[in-house]
Amino acid sequence: GIAGVGIETTTLNVTISVNNPLPFGGTLESVEFKILLLKEGKEVFLGEGKRRDIRIEKSGVTRADIPVSLKNTAVLSAAAGLIGNDTDIVIRGTAAVDLTVASPAIPFEKKVRIEGLLKGLTG
């Protein structure tokens, strides 16, 4: 949900789910990611999310809220592009797993295509 709206940024609480099939739990030391719009071969920064100390339960799914700060001008520009075109968004970051002796940062990346709102309509 929406956690706050300012002149330059909007903060959302985004829920992630971590599926841990292992018979022991652990802690994500940190999760940090950037949300990028792919536009004309370039990456445009839309926002970022960060959270520390997420306890992961054993043999199950853990849900955690992560505050995500979005740049209002970039999000409005991206939304305008959605009217007739597909838009590609990339979420790129790292998750640091607490292994007691070290906390290696494991990179991750997810690309999502959002279909244009009026795509396919003829007038």
Disulfide bonds with the S-S distance in Angstrom:
none
